[in-house]
């Protein structure tokens, strides 16, 4: 009788997983190599300024800083406005509660 060795069927069954692992490993190795080449060549330097908030264009950087300051001031104003609205709503609810207690129809709902 003819018997198959167990290794070829296992390879046929799992060859997709093996190929996928090989491709993933190759991608990671290629990314590390490219990253090392870019850092040695100084290609990452132009992106370092973007992380620190500078693009290299002074006019745009000044405009952006001015715009960000304006937006932050408007956001603070809006937060104060919302706090005032919340405070007014709380005061109105509390006053309604007190009025209902004084009139004798007070409920805690």
Secondary structure, DSSP 8 states (H G I E B T S, - for coil): -----HHHHHHHHHHHHHHHHHHHHHHHHHHHHHHHHHHHHTTTHHHHHHHHT--S-HHHHHHHHHHHHHHHHHHHHHHHHHHHHHHHHHHHHHHHHHHHHHHT-----
